[in-house]
Amino acid sequence: MRHRTTPHAAGGGRFPVKYYLVAMLFIIFDIESVFLLPYAVDFDGLGYFALVEMVLFVGTVFVAYSYVWRRGGLEWD
């Protein structure tokens, strides 16, 4: 049995870039839930300013999500 000395031989192959893109998108959209948690915990005490800020934040995230969806970033081809 012959031993291979190349680094990628032990890993079983290379992954397509698409897997890394989906992982990065998951991390980005998962971090948004961390920003929504304080608002959900103290909803009554924050007032209208926080409501406006959360609407702007969720709107921005929705625009980013729709852009990724239109560009085909969520397709598993």
PDB file of N, CA, C, O and CB in Angstrom:
ATOM      1  N   MET A   1       0.844  -1.176   0.000  1.00  0.00           N
ATOM      2  CA  MET A   1       0.000   0.000   0.000  1.00  0.00           C
ATOM      3  C   MET A   1       0.892   1.242   0.000  1.00  0.00           C
ATOM      4  O   MET A   1       1.827   1.353   0.793  1.00  0.00           O
ATOM      5  CB  MET A   1      -0.962  -0.004   1.222  1.00  0.00           C
ATOM      6  N   ARG A   2       0.596   2.131  -0.864  1.00  0.00           N
ATOM      7  CA  ARG A   2       1.402   3.327  -1.031  1.00  0.00           C
ATOM      8  C   ARG A   2       0.784   4.502  -0.265  1.00  0.00           C
ATOM      9  O   ARG A   2      -0.420   4.741  -0.361  1.00  0.00           O
ATOM     10  CB  ARG A   2       1.545   3.670  -2.522  1.00  0.00           C
ATOM     11  N   HIS A   3       1.586   5.215   0.476  1.00  0.00           N
ATOM     12  CA  HIS A   3       1.105   6.364   1.241  1.00  0.00           C
ATOM     13  C   HIS A   3       1.186   7.626   0.401  1.00  0.00           C
ATOM     14  O   HIS A   3       2.167   7.874  -0.299  1.00  0.00           O
ATOM     15  CB  HIS A   3       1.914   6.535   2.538  1.00  0.00           C
ATOM     16  N   ARG A   4       0.149   8.395   0.489  1.00  0.00           N
ATOM     17  CA  ARG A   4       0.132   9.665  -0.240  1.00  0.00           C
ATOM     18  C   ARG A   4       0.570  10.780   0.693  1.00  0.00           C
ATOM     19  O   ARG A   4       0.193  10.819   1.864  1.00  0.00           O
ATOM     20  CB  ARG A   4      -1.279   9.961  -0.824  1.00  0.00           C
ATOM     21  N   THR A   5       1.351  11.662   0.165  1.00  0.00           N
ATOM     22  CA  THR A   5       1.878  12.738   1.002  1.00  0.00           C
ATOM     23  C   THR A   5       1.217  14.084   0.729  1.00  0.00           C
ATOM     24  O   THR A   5       1.560  15.069   1.383  1.00  0.00           O
ATOM     25  CB  THR A   5       3.362  12.861   0.797  1.00  0.00           C
ATOM     26  N   THR A   6       0.303  14.156  -0.193  1.00  0.00           N
ATOM     27  CA  THR A   6      -0.346  15.426  -0.474  1.00  0.00           C
ATOM     28  C   THR A   6      -1.404  15.717   0.580  1.00  0.00           C
ATOM     29  O   THR A   6      -2.060  14.790   1.055  1.00  0.00           O
ATOM     30  CB  THR A   6      -0.970  15.418  -1.877  1.00  0.00           C
ATOM     31  N   PRO A   7      -1.585  16.957   0.954  1.00  0.00           N
ATOM     32  CA  PRO A   7      -2.523  17.286   2.028  1.00  0.00           C
ATOM     33  C   PRO A   7      -3.975  16.983   1.701  1.00  0.00           C
ATOM     34  O   PRO A   7      -4.740  16.627   2.598  1.00  0.00           O
ATOM     35  CB  PRO A   7      -2.398  18.725   2.371  1.00  0.00           C
ATOM     36  N   HIS A   8      -4.377  17.113   0.439  1.00  0.00           N
ATOM     37  CA  HIS A   8      -5.787  16.909   0.123  1.00  0.00           C
ATOM     38  C   HIS A   8      -6.139  15.436  -0.056  1.00  0.00           C
ATOM     39  O   HIS A   8      -7.320  15.107  -0.166  1.00  0.00           O
ATOM     40  CB  HIS A   8      -6.148  17.671  -1.128  1.00  0.00           C
ATOM     41  N   ALA A   9      -5.170  14.552  -0.089  1.00  0.00           N
ATOM     42  CA  ALA A   9      -5.469  13.131  -0.277  1.00  0.00           C
ATOM     43  C   ALA A   9      -6.111  12.532   0.969  1.00  0.00           C
ATOM     44  O   ALA A   9      -6.940  11.628   0.863  1.00  0.00           O
ATOM     45  CB  ALA A   9      -4.194  12.362  -0.629  1.00  0.00           C
ATOM     46  N   ALA A  10      -5.741  13.021   2.137  1.00  0.00           N
ATOM     47  CA  ALA A  10      -6.291  12.469   3.372  1.00  0.00           C
ATOM     48  C   ALA A  10      -7.723  12.936   3.607  1.00  0.00           C
ATOM     49  O   ALA A  10      -8.480  12.256   4.300  1.00  0.00           O
ATOM     50  CB  ALA A  10      -5.419  12.859   4.556  1.00  0.00           C
ATOM     51  N   GLY A  11      -8.107  14.068   3.051  1.00  0.00           N
ATOM     52  CA  GLY A  11      -9.431  14.627   3.287  1.00  0.00           C
ATOM     53  C   GLY A  11     -10.514  14.007   2.437  1.00  0.00           C
ATOM     54  O   GLY A  11     -11.693  14.199   2.737  1.00  0.00           O
ATOM     55  N   GLY A  12     -10.185  13.288   1.415  1.00  0.00           N
ATOM     56  CA  GLY A  12     -11.179  12.637   0.592  1.00  0.00           C
ATOM     57  C   GLY A  12     -11.673  13.472  -0.570  1.00  0.00           C
ATOM     58  O   GLY A  12     -12.564  13.026  -1.293  1.00  0.00           O
ATOM     59  N   GLY A  13     -11.148  14.633  -0.780  1.00  0.00           N
ATOM     60  CA  GLY A  13     -11.573  15.448  -1.914  1.00  0.00           C
ATOM     61  C   GLY A  13     -11.822  16.887  -1.527  1.00  0.00           C
ATOM     62  O   GLY A  13     -11.715  17.270  -0.362  1.00  0.00           O
ATOM     63  N   ARG A  14     -12.150  17.659  -2.515  1.00  0.00           N
ATOM     64  CA  ARG A  14     -12.409  19.085  -2.289  1.00  0.00           C
ATOM     65  C   ARG A  14     -13.898  19.352  -2.320  1.00  0.00           C
ATOM     66  O   ARG A  14     -14.665  18.657  -2.986  1.00  0.00           O
ATOM     67  CB  ARG A  14     -11.689  19.951  -3.341  1.00  0.00           C
ATOM     68  N   PHE A  15     -14.285  20.374  -1.585  1.00  0.00           N
ATOM     69  CA  PHE A  15     -15.678  20.780  -1.563  1.00  0.00           C
ATOM     70  C   PHE A  15     -15.873  21.937  -2.543  1.00  0.00           C
ATOM     71  O   PHE A  15     -14.986  22.777  -2.695  1.00  0.00           O
ATOM     72  CB  PHE A  15     -16.117  21.185  -0.126  1.00  0.00           C
ATOM     73  N   PRO A  16     -17.016  21.983  -3.202  1.00  0.00           N
ATOM     74  CA  PRO A  16     -17.285  23.137  -4.073  1.00  0.00           C
ATOM     75  C   PRO A  16     -17.424  24.422  -3.262  1.00  0.00           C
ATOM     76  O   PRO A  16     -17.753  24.382  -2.076  1.00  0.00           O
ATOM     77  CB  PRO A  16     -18.561  22.900  -4.899  1.00  0.00           C
ATOM     78  N   VAL A  17     -17.180  25.533  -3.887  1.00  0.00           N
ATOM     79  CA  VAL A  17     -17.272  26.835  -3.232  1.00  0.00           C
ATOM     80  C   VAL A  17     -18.704  27.096  -2.762  1.00  0.00           C
ATOM     81  O   VAL A  17     -18.913  27.838  -1.802  1.00  0.00           O
ATOM     82  CB  VAL A  17     -16.808  27.954  -4.187  1.00  0.00           C
ATOM     83  N   LYS A  18     -19.676  26.502  -3.419  1.00  0.00           N
ATOM     84  CA  LYS A  18     -21.086  26.699  -3.068  1.00  0.00           C
ATOM     85  C   LYS A  18     -21.372  26.330  -1.613  1.00  0.00           C
ATOM     86  O   LYS A  18     -22.175  26.990  -0.953  1.00  0.00           O
ATOM     87  CB  LYS A  18     -21.975  25.874  -3.993  1.00  0.00           C
ATOM     88  N   TYR A  19     -20.722  25.280  -1.110  1.00  0.00           N
ATOM     89  CA  TYR A  19     -20.934  24.885   0.283  1.00  0.00           C
ATOM     90  C   TYR A  19     -20.464  25.975   1.241  1.00  0.00           C
ATOM     91  O   TYR A  19     -21.122  26.248   2.244  1.00  0.00           O
ATOM     92  CB  TYR A  19     -20.204  23.570   0.583  1.00  0.00           C
ATOM     93  N   TYR A  20     -19.339  26.590   0.937  1.00  0.00           N
ATOM     94  CA  TYR A  20     -18.826  27.647   1.795  1.00  0.00           C
ATOM     95  C   TYR A  20     -19.707  28.889   1.730  1.00  0.00           C
ATOM     96  O   TYR A  20     -19.896  29.562   2.744  1.00  0.00           O
ATOM     97  CB  TYR A  20     -17.397  27.998   1.403  1.00  0.00           C
ATOM     98  N   LEU A  21     -20.246  29.203   0.564  1.00  0.00           N
ATOM     99  CA  LEU A  21     -21.144  30.350   0.440  1.00  0.00           C
ATOM    100  C   LEU A  21     -22.415  30.152   1.250  1.00  0.00           C
ATOM    101  O   LEU A  21     -22.883  31.073   1.919  1.00  0.00           O
ATOM    102  CB  LEU A  21     -21.495  30.594  -1.021  1.00  0.00           C
ATOM    103  N   VAL A  22     -22.974  28.945   1.188  1.00  0.00           N
ATOM    104  CA  VAL A  22     -24.189  28.659   1.962  1.00  0.00           C
ATOM    105  C   VAL A  22     -23.886  28.722   3.451  1.00  0.00           C
ATOM    106  O   VAL A  22     -24.711  29.201   4.228  1.00  0.00           O
ATOM    107  CB  VAL A  22     -24.767  27.270   1.591  1.00  0.00           C
ATOM    108  N   ALA A  23     -22.716  28.247   3.860  1.00  0.00           N
ATOM    109  CA  ALA A  23     -22.342  28.315   5.273  1.00  0.00           C
ATOM    110  C   ALA A  23     -22.196  29.764   5.733  1.00  0.00           C
ATOM    111  O   ALA A  23     -22.632  30.109   6.832  1.00  0.00           O
ATOM    112  CB  ALA A  23     -21.035  27.551   5.517  1.00  0.00           C
ATOM    113  N   MET A  24     -21.596  30.604   4.915  1.00  0.00           N
ATOM    114  CA  MET A  24     -21.456  32.018   5.279  1.00  0.00           C
ATOM    115  C   MET A  24     -22.814  32.707   5.338  1.00  0.00           C
ATOM    116  O   MET A  24     -23.049  33.531   6.222  1.00  0.00           O
ATOM    117  CB  MET A  24     -20.547  32.742   4.279  1.00  0.00           C
ATOM    118  N   LEU A  25     -23.708  32.381   4.410  1.00  0.00           N
ATOM    119  CA  LEU A  25     -25.057  32.957   4.455  1.00  0.00           C
ATOM    120  C   LEU A  25     -25.795  32.518   5.711  1.00  0.00           C
ATOM    121  O   LEU A  25     -26.505  33.312   6.327  1.00  0.00           O
ATOM    122  CB  LEU A  25     -25.857  32.555   3.209  1.00  0.00           C
ATOM    123  N   PHE A  26     -25.629  31.254   6.090  1.00  0.00           N
ATOM    124  CA  PHE A  26     -26.267  30.766   7.312  1.00  0.00           C
ATOM    125  C   PHE A  26     -25.762  31.536   8.531  1.00  0.00           C
ATOM    126  O   PHE A  26     -26.550  31.916   9.397  1.00  0.00           O
ATOM    127  CB  PHE A  26     -26.007  29.259   7.489  1.00  0.00           C
ATOM    128  N   ILE A  27     -24.467  31.764   8.599  1.00  0.00           N
ATOM    129  CA  ILE A  27     -23.905  32.490   9.736  1.00  0.00           C
ATOM    130  C   ILE A  27     -24.429  33.924   9.768  1.00  0.00           C
ATOM    131  O   ILE A  27     -24.776  34.430  10.835  1.00  0.00           O
ATOM    132  CB  ILE A  27     -22.365  32.485   9.674  1.00  0.00           C
ATOM    133  N   ILE A  28     -24.488  34.575   8.624  1.00  0.00           N
ATOM    134  CA  ILE A  28     -24.965  35.962   8.581  1.00  0.00           C
ATOM    135  C   ILE A  28     -26.416  36.054   9.020  1.00  0.00           C
ATOM    136  O   ILE A  28     -26.764  36.913   9.831  1.00  0.00           O
ATOM    137  CB  ILE A  28     -24.808  36.542   7.172  1.00  0.00           C
ATOM    138  N   PHE A  29     -27.272  35.177   8.492  1.00  0.00           N
ATOM    139  CA  PHE A  29     -28.688  35.246   8.851  1.00  0.00           C
ATOM    140  C   PHE A  29     -28.951  34.679  10.242  1.00  0.00           C
ATOM    141  O   PHE A  29     -30.002  34.942  10.826  1.00  0.00           O
ATOM    142  CB  PHE A  29     -29.525  34.498   7.825  1.00  0.00           C
ATOM    143  N   ASP A  30     -28.015  33.909  10.778  1.00  0.00           N
ATOM    144  CA  ASP A  30     -28.164  33.421  12.140  1.00  0.00           C
ATOM    145  C   ASP A  30     -27.785  34.502  13.143  1.00  0.00           C
ATOM    146  O   ASP A  30     -28.369  34.581  14.224  1.00  0.00           O
ATOM    147  CB  ASP A  30     -27.309  32.171  12.357  1.00  0.00           C
ATOM    148  N   ILE A  31     -26.820  35.325  12.794  1.00  0.00           N
ATOM    149  CA  ILE A  31     -26.410  36.405  13.686  1.00  0.00           C
ATOM    150  C   ILE A  31     -27.521  37.442  13.832  1.00  0.00           C
ATOM    151  O   ILE A  31     -27.612  38.115  14.859  1.00  0.00           O
ATOM    152  CB  ILE A  31     -25.128  37.070  13.167  1.00  0.00           C
ATOM    153  N   GLU A  32     -28.352  37.572  12.825  1.00  0.00           N
ATOM    154  CA  GLU A  32     -29.458  38.536  12.944  1.00  0.00           C
ATOM    155  C   GLU A  32     -30.388  38.171  14.089  1.00  0.00           C
ATOM    156  O   GLU A  32     -30.968  39.059  14.714  1.00  0.00           O
ATOM    157  CB  GLU A  32     -30.252  38.606  11.634  1.00  0.00           C
ATOM    158  N   SER A  33     -30.543  36.888  14.377  1.00  0.00           N
ATOM    159  CA  SER A  33     -31.407  36.489  15.492  1.00  0.00           C
ATOM    160  C   SER A  33     -30.811  36.931  16.825  1.00  0.00           C
ATOM    161  O   SER A  33     -31.556  37.174  17.775  1.00  0.00           O
ATOM    162  CB  SER A  33     -31.623  34.966  15.489  1.00  0.00           C
ATOM    163  N   VAL A  34     -29.491  37.039  16.919  1.00  0.00           N
ATOM    164  CA  VAL A  34     -28.865  37.536  18.140  1.00  0.00           C
ATOM    165  C   VAL A  34     -29.221  39.008  18.352  1.00  0.00           C
ATOM    166  O   VAL A  34     -29.393  39.445  19.489  1.00  0.00           O
ATOM    167  CB  VAL A  34     -27.331  37.352  18.080  1.00  0.00           C
ATOM    168  N   PHE A  35     -29.330  39.762  17.280  1.00  0.00           N
ATOM    169  CA  PHE A  35     -29.699  41.168  17.407  1.00  0.00           C
ATOM    170  C   PHE A  35     -31.193  41.354  17.706  1.00  0.00           C
ATOM    171  O   PHE A  35     -31.592  42.376  18.264  1.00  0.00           O
ATOM    172  CB  PHE A  35     -29.333  41.913  16.133  1.00  0.00           C
ATOM    173  N   LEU A  36     -32.000  40.385  17.341  1.00  0.00           N
ATOM    174  CA  LEU A  36     -33.433  40.486  17.619  1.00  0.00           C
ATOM    175  C   LEU A  36     -33.791  40.049  19.040  1.00  0.00           C
ATOM    176  O   LEU A  36     -34.859  40.409  19.534  1.00  0.00           O
ATOM    177  CB  LEU A  36     -34.207  39.650  16.623  1.00  0.00           C
ATOM    178  N   LEU A  37     -32.944  39.300  19.694  1.00  0.00           N
ATOM    179  CA  LEU A  37     -33.253  38.773  21.019  1.00  0.00           C
ATOM    180  C   LEU A  37     -33.462  39.863  22.082  1.00  0.00           C
ATOM    181  O   LEU A  37     -34.448  39.786  22.814  1.00  0.00           O
ATOM    182  CB  LEU A  37     -32.147  37.854  21.458  1.00  0.00           C
ATOM    183  N   PRO A  38     -32.599  40.858  22.203  1.00  0.00           N
ATOM    184  CA  PRO A  38     -32.861  41.884  23.232  1.00  0.00           C
ATOM    185  C   PRO A  38     -34.181  42.623  23.008  1.00  0.00           C
ATOM    186  O   PRO A  38     -34.857  42.996  23.966  1.00  0.00           O
ATOM    187  CB  PRO A  38     -31.719  42.893  23.263  1.00  0.00           C
ATOM    188  N   TYR A  39     -34.535  42.827  21.772  1.00  0.00           N
ATOM    189  CA  TYR A  39     -35.808  43.493  21.485  1.00  0.00           C
ATOM    190  C   TYR A  39     -36.984  42.614  21.910  1.00  0.00           C
ATOM    191  O   TYR A  39     -37.977  43.111  22.440  1.00  0.00           O
ATOM    192  CB  TYR A  39     -35.914  43.834  19.985  1.00  0.00           C
ATOM    193  N   ALA A  40     -36.867  41.324  21.678  1.00  0.00           N
ATOM    194  CA  ALA A  40     -37.950  40.418  22.047  1.00  0.00           C
ATOM    195  C   ALA A  40     -38.075  40.279  23.566  1.00  0.00           C
ATOM    196  O   ALA A  40     -39.178  40.096  24.081  1.00  0.00           O
ATOM    197  CB  ALA A  40     -37.725  39.046  21.415  1.00  0.00           C
ATOM    198  N   VAL A  41     -36.969  40.365  24.275  1.00  0.00           N
ATOM    199  CA  VAL A  41     -37.001  40.198  25.735  1.00  0.00           C
ATOM    200  C   VAL A  41     -37.621  41.411  26.412  1.00  0.00           C
ATOM    201  O   VAL A  41     -38.425  41.257  27.331  1.00  0.00           O
ATOM    202  CB  VAL A  41     -35.586  39.961  26.280  1.00  0.00           C
ATOM    203  N   ASP A  42     -37.265  42.603  25.979  1.00  0.00           N
ATOM    204  CA  ASP A  42     -37.745  43.824  26.637  1.00  0.00           C
ATOM    205  C   ASP A  42     -38.589  44.660  25.683  1.00  0.00           C
ATOM    206  O   ASP A  42     -38.305  45.839  25.469  1.00  0.00           O
ATOM    207  CB  ASP A  42     -36.561  44.656  27.160  1.00  0.00           C
ATOM    208  N   PHE A  43     -39.603  44.064  25.123  1.00  0.00           N
ATOM    209  CA  PHE A  43     -40.450  44.712  24.119  1.00  0.00           C
ATOM    210  C   PHE A  43     -41.178  45.926  24.689  1.00  0.00           C
ATOM    211  O   PHE A  43     -41.219  46.975  24.045  1.00  0.00           O
ATOM    212  CB  PHE A  43     -41.462  43.716  23.565  1.00  0.00           C
ATOM    213  N   ASP A  44     -41.749  45.804  25.875  1.00  0.00           N
ATOM    214  CA  ASP A  44     -42.553  46.891  26.449  1.00  0.00           C
ATOM    215  C   ASP A  44     -41.713  48.080  26.914  1.00  0.00           C
ATOM    216  O   ASP A  44     -42.158  49.224  26.818  1.00  0.00           O
ATOM    217  CB  ASP A  44     -43.361  46.366  27.614  1.00  0.00           C
ATOM    218  N   GLY A  45     -40.539  47.831  27.401  1.00  0.00           N
ATOM    219  CA  GLY A  45     -39.737  48.899  27.987  1.00  0.00           C
ATOM    220  C   GLY A  45     -38.944  49.723  26.992  1.00  0.00           C
ATOM    221  O   GLY A  45     -38.385  50.751  27.376  1.00  0.00           O
ATOM    222  N   LEU A  46     -38.871  49.329  25.752  1.00  0.00           N
ATOM    223  CA  LEU A  46     -37.999  50.013  24.802  1.00  0.00           C
ATOM    224  C   LEU A  46     -38.652  51.200  24.097  1.00  0.00           C
ATOM    225  O   LEU A  46     -37.959  52.162  23.764  1.00  0.00           O
ATOM    226  CB  LEU A  46     -37.528  49.040  23.780  1.00  0.00           C
ATOM    227  N   GLY A  47     -39.925  51.161  23.868  1.00  0.00           N
ATOM    228  CA  GLY A  47     -40.616  52.302  23.272  1.00  0.00           C
ATOM    229  C   GLY A  47     -40.630  52.274  21.746  1.00  0.00           C
ATOM    230  O   GLY A  47     -40.266  51.287  21.108  1.00  0.00           O
ATOM    231  N   TYR A  48     -41.067  53.407  21.193  1.00  0.00           N
ATOM    232  CA  TYR A  48     -41.250  53.498  19.748  1.00  0.00           C
ATOM    233  C   TYR A  48     -39.944  53.613  18.973  1.00  0.00           C
ATOM    234  O   TYR A  48     -39.865  53.181  17.823  1.00  0.00           O
ATOM    235  CB  TYR A  48     -42.117  54.669  19.429  1.00  0.00           C
ATOM    236  N   PHE A  49     -38.930  54.187  19.587  1.00  0.00           N
ATOM    237  CA  PHE A  49     -37.642  54.297  18.904  1.00  0.00           C
ATOM    238  C   PHE A  49     -37.086  52.916  18.567  1.00  0.00           C
ATOM    239  O   PHE A  49     -36.582  52.692  17.467  1.00  0.00           O
ATOM    240  CB  PHE A  49     -36.641  55.075  19.769  1.00  0.00           C
ATOM    241  N   ALA A  50     -37.181  52.005  19.516  1.00  0.00           N
ATOM    242  CA  ALA A  50     -36.704  50.637  19.278  1.00  0.00           C
ATOM    243  C   ALA A  50     -37.566  49.937  18.235  1.00  0.00           C
ATOM    244  O   ALA A  50     -37.062  49.132  17.452  1.00  0.00           O
ATOM    245  CB  ALA A  50     -36.703  49.829  20.589  1.00  0.00           C
ATOM    246  N   LEU A  51     -38.867  50.238  18.218  1.00  0.00           N
ATOM    247  CA  LEU A  51     -39.743  49.653  17.206  1.00  0.00           C
ATOM    248  C   LEU A  51     -39.328  50.100  15.809  1.00  0.00           C
ATOM    249  O   LEU A  51     -39.267  49.288  14.886  1.00  0.00           O
ATOM    250  CB  LEU A  51     -41.205  50.037  17.472  1.00  0.00           C
ATOM    251  N   VAL A  52     -39.045  51.383  15.656  1.00  0.00           N
ATOM    252  CA  VAL A  52     -38.605  51.900  14.360  1.00  0.00           C
ATOM    253  C   VAL A  52     -37.263  51.277  13.968  1.00  0.00           C
ATOM    254  O   VAL A  52     -37.063  50.901  12.813  1.00  0.00           O
ATOM    255  CB  VAL A  52     -38.491  53.444  14.401  1.00  0.00           C
ATOM    256  N   GLU A  53     -36.351  51.170  14.929  1.00  0.00           N
ATOM    257  CA  GLU A  53     -35.048  50.564  14.646  1.00  0.00           C
ATOM    258  C   GLU A  53     -35.183  49.102  14.226  1.00  0.00           C
ATOM    259  O   GLU A  53     -34.493  48.658  13.308  1.00  0.00           O
ATOM    260  CB  GLU A  53     -34.142  50.668  15.872  1.00  0.00           C
ATOM    261  N   MET A  54     -36.051  48.361  14.877  1.00  0.00           N
ATOM    262  CA  MET A  54     -36.228  46.946  14.523  1.00  0.00           C
ATOM    263  C   MET A  54     -36.900  46.798  13.169  1.00  0.00           C
ATOM    264  O   MET A  54     -36.571  45.881  12.416  1.00  0.00           O
ATOM    265  CB  MET A  54     -37.052  46.225  15.593  1.00  0.00           C
ATOM    266  N   VAL A  55     -37.834  47.681  12.845  1.00  0.00           N
ATOM    267  CA  VAL A  55     -38.464  47.632  11.519  1.00  0.00           C
ATOM    268  C   VAL A  55     -37.430  47.916  10.438  1.00  0.00           C
ATOM    269  O   VAL A  55     -37.421  47.254   9.401  1.00  0.00           O
ATOM    270  CB  VAL A  55     -39.632  48.648  11.426  1.00  0.00           C
ATOM    271  N   LEU A  56     -36.555  48.898  10.672  1.00  0.00           N
ATOM    272  CA  LEU A  56     -35.493  49.181   9.708  1.00  0.00           C
ATOM    273  C   LEU A  56     -34.510  48.017   9.600  1.00  0.00           C
ATOM    274  O   LEU A  56     -34.070  47.676   8.502  1.00  0.00           O
ATOM    275  CB  LEU A  56     -34.751  50.456  10.101  1.00  0.00           C
ATOM    276  N   PHE A  57     -34.165  47.410  10.728  1.00  0.00           N
ATOM    277  CA  PHE A  57     -33.232  46.287  10.723  1.00  0.00           C
ATOM    278  C   PHE A  57     -33.821  45.086   9.997  1.00  0.00           C
ATOM    279  O   PHE A  57     -33.155  44.485   9.154  1.00  0.00           O
ATOM    280  CB  PHE A  57     -32.855  45.902  12.151  1.00  0.00           C
ATOM    281  N   VAL A  58     -35.053  44.734  10.315  1.00  0.00           N
ATOM    282  CA  VAL A  58     -35.691  43.592   9.658  1.00  0.00           C
ATOM    283  C   VAL A  58     -35.905  43.881   8.177  1.00  0.00           C
ATOM    284  O   VAL A  58     -35.784  42.981   7.346  1.00  0.00           O
ATOM    285  CB  VAL A  58     -37.032  43.257  10.336  1.00  0.00           C
ATOM    286  N   GLY A  59     -36.222  45.122   7.843  1.00  0.00           N
ATOM    287  CA  GLY A  59     -36.357  45.488   6.430  1.00  0.00           C
ATOM    288  C   GLY A  59     -35.051  45.332   5.673  1.00  0.00           C
ATOM    289  O   GLY A  59     -35.033  44.835   4.547  1.00  0.00           O
ATOM    290  N   THR A  60     -33.954  45.759   6.294  1.00  0.00           N
ATOM    291  CA  THR A  60     -32.638  45.606   5.667  1.00  0.00           C
ATOM    292  C   THR A  60     -32.280  44.141   5.485  1.00  0.00           C
ATOM    293  O   THR A  60     -31.757  43.754   4.440  1.00  0.00           O
ATOM    294  CB  THR A  60     -31.566  46.303   6.500  1.00  0.00           C
ATOM    295  N   VAL A  61     -32.555  43.330   6.487  1.00  0.00           N
ATOM    296  CA  VAL A  61     -32.273  41.893   6.386  1.00  0.00           C
ATOM    297  C   VAL A  61     -33.147  41.260   5.306  1.00  0.00           C
ATOM    298  O   VAL A  61     -32.681  40.397   4.563  1.00  0.00           O
ATOM    299  CB  VAL A  61     -32.507  41.190   7.749  1.00  0.00           C
ATOM    300  N   PHE A  62     -34.398  41.677   5.212  1.00  0.00           N
ATOM    301  CA  PHE A  62     -35.281  41.130   4.189  1.00  0.00           C
ATOM    302  C   PHE A  62     -34.802  41.506   2.792  1.00  0.00           C
ATOM    303  O   PHE A  62     -34.866  40.685   1.877  1.00  0.00           O
ATOM    304  CB  PHE A  62     -36.712  41.619   4.405  1.00  0.00           C
ATOM    305  N   VAL A  63     -34.326  42.733   2.615  1.00  0.00           N
ATOM    306  CA  VAL A  63     -33.787  43.146   1.313  1.00  0.00           C
ATOM    307  C   VAL A  63     -32.563  42.306   0.962  1.00  0.00           C
ATOM    308  O   VAL A  63     -32.416  41.873  -0.181  1.00  0.00           O
ATOM    309  CB  VAL A  63     -33.421  44.653   1.322  1.00  0.00           C
ATOM    310  N   ALA A  64     -31.681  42.070   1.941  1.00  0.00           N
ATOM    311  CA  ALA A  64     -30.496  41.241   1.686  1.00  0.00           C
ATOM    312  C   ALA A  64     -30.890  39.804   1.353  1.00  0.00           C
ATOM    313  O   ALA A  64     -30.315  39.191   0.453  1.00  0.00           O
ATOM    314  CB  ALA A  64     -29.557  41.259   2.905  1.00  0.00           C
ATOM    315  N   TYR A  65     -31.867  39.273   2.078  1.00  0.00           N
ATOM    316  CA  TYR A  65     -32.334  37.909   1.826  1.00  0.00           C
ATOM    317  C   TYR A  65     -32.955  37.789   0.437  1.00  0.00           C
ATOM    318  O   TYR A  65     -32.703  36.810  -0.265  1.00  0.00           O
ATOM    319  CB  TYR A  65     -33.349  37.486   2.895  1.00  0.00           C
ATOM    320  N   SER A  66     -33.758  38.764   0.034  1.00  0.00           N
ATOM    321  CA  SER A  66     -34.371  38.699  -1.289  1.00  0.00           C
ATOM    322  C   SER A  66     -33.328  38.847  -2.394  1.00  0.00           C
ATOM    323  O   SER A  66     -33.465  38.242  -3.458  1.00  0.00           O
ATOM    324  CB  SER A  66     -35.438  39.782  -1.430  1.00  0.00           C
ATOM    325  N   TYR A  67     -32.286  39.645  -2.153  1.00  0.00           N
ATOM    326  CA  TYR A  67     -31.204  39.777  -3.126  1.00  0.00           C
ATOM    327  C   TYR A  67     -30.473  38.448  -3.316  1.00  0.00           C
ATOM    328  O   TYR A  67     -30.198  38.033  -4.441  1.00  0.00           O
ATOM    329  CB  TYR A  67     -30.216  40.866  -2.683  1.00  0.00           C
ATOM    330  N   VAL A  68     -30.166  37.793  -2.202  1.00  0.00           N
ATOM    331  CA  VAL A  68     -29.480  36.489  -2.288  1.00  0.00           C
ATOM    332  C   VAL A  68     -30.373  35.478  -2.983  1.00  0.00           C
ATOM    333  O   VAL A  68     -29.891  34.669  -3.776  1.00  0.00           O
ATOM    334  CB  VAL A  68     -29.086  35.972  -0.880  1.00  0.00           C
ATOM    335  N   TRP A  69     -31.660  35.514  -2.699  1.00  0.00           N
ATOM    336  CA  TRP A  69     -32.592  34.569  -3.314  1.00  0.00           C
ATOM    337  C   TRP A  69     -32.679  34.794  -4.825  1.00  0.00           C
ATOM    338  O   TRP A  69     -32.656  33.838  -5.600  1.00  0.00           O
ATOM    339  CB  TRP A  69     -33.988  34.699  -2.677  1.00  0.00           C
ATOM    340  N   ARG A  70     -32.777  36.057  -5.239  1.00  0.00           N
ATOM    341  CA  ARG A  70     -32.844  36.357  -6.678  1.00  0.00           C
ATOM    342  C   ARG A  70     -31.566  35.980  -7.414  1.00  0.00           C
ATOM    343  O   ARG A  70     -31.615  35.557  -8.569  1.00  0.00           O
ATOM    344  CB  ARG A  70     -33.128  37.830  -6.889  1.00  0.00           C
ATOM    345  N   ARG A  71     -30.438  36.130  -6.760  1.00  0.00           N
ATOM    346  CA  ARG A  71     -29.159  35.805  -7.392  1.00  0.00           C
ATOM    347  C   ARG A  71     -28.886  34.304  -7.426  1.00  0.00           C
ATOM    348  O   ARG A  71     -27.908  33.873  -8.037  1.00  0.00           O
ATOM    349  CB  ARG A  71     -28.033  36.506  -6.664  1.00  0.00           C
ATOM    350  N   GLY A  72     -29.731  33.503  -6.784  1.00  0.00           N
ATOM    351  CA  GLY A  72     -29.572  32.054  -6.790  1.00  0.00           C
ATOM    352  C   GLY A  72     -28.600  31.542  -5.746  1.00  0.00           C
ATOM    353  O   GLY A  72     -28.063  30.444  -5.893  1.00  0.00           O
ATOM    354  N   GLY A  73     -28.364  32.304  -4.708  1.00  0.00           N
ATOM    355  CA  GLY A  73     -27.442  31.891  -3.662  1.00  0.00           C
ATOM    356  C   GLY A  73     -27.971  30.787  -2.770  1.00  0.00           C
ATOM    357  O   GLY A  73     -27.203  30.170  -2.032  1.00  0.00           O
ATOM    358  N   LEU A  74     -29.253  30.530  -2.822  1.00  0.00           N
ATOM    359  CA  LEU A  74     -29.850  29.498  -1.981  1.00  0.00           C
ATOM    360  C   LEU A  74     -30.197  28.229  -2.763  1.00  0.00           C
ATOM    361  O   LEU A  74     -30.809  27.316  -2.209  1.00  0.00           O
ATOM    362  CB  LEU A  74     -31.096  30.040  -1.312  1.00  0.00           C
ATOM    363  N   GLU A  75     -29.822  28.159  -4.019  1.00  0.00           N
ATOM    364  CA  GLU A  75     -30.105  26.982  -4.850  1.00  0.00           C
ATOM    365  C   GLU A  75     -29.035  25.912  -4.669  1.00  0.00           C
ATOM    366  O   GLU A  75     -27.847  26.223  -4.588  1.00  0.00           O
ATOM    367  CB  GLU A  75     -30.202  27.380  -6.331  1.00  0.00           C
ATOM    368  N   TRP A  76     -29.455  24.660  -4.605  1.00  0.00           N
ATOM    369  CA  TRP A  76     -28.524  23.530  -4.473  1.00  0.00           C
ATOM    370  C   TRP A  76     -28.415  22.826  -5.821  1.00  0.00           C
ATOM    371  O   TRP A  76     -29.069  21.809  -6.052  1.00  0.00           O
ATOM    372  CB  TRP A  76     -28.996  22.528  -3.358  1.00  0.00           C
ATOM    373  N   ASP A  77     -27.599  23.364  -6.696  1.00  0.00           N
ATOM    374  CA  ASP A  77     -27.432  22.754  -8.025  1.00  0.00           C
ATOM    375  C   ASP A  77     -26.347  21.732  -8.031  1.00  0.00           C
ATOM    376  O   ASP A  77     -26.077  21.124  -9.067  1.00  0.00           O
ATOM    377  CB  ASP A  77     -27.134  23.801  -9.064  1.00  0.00           C
TER     378      ASP A  77
END
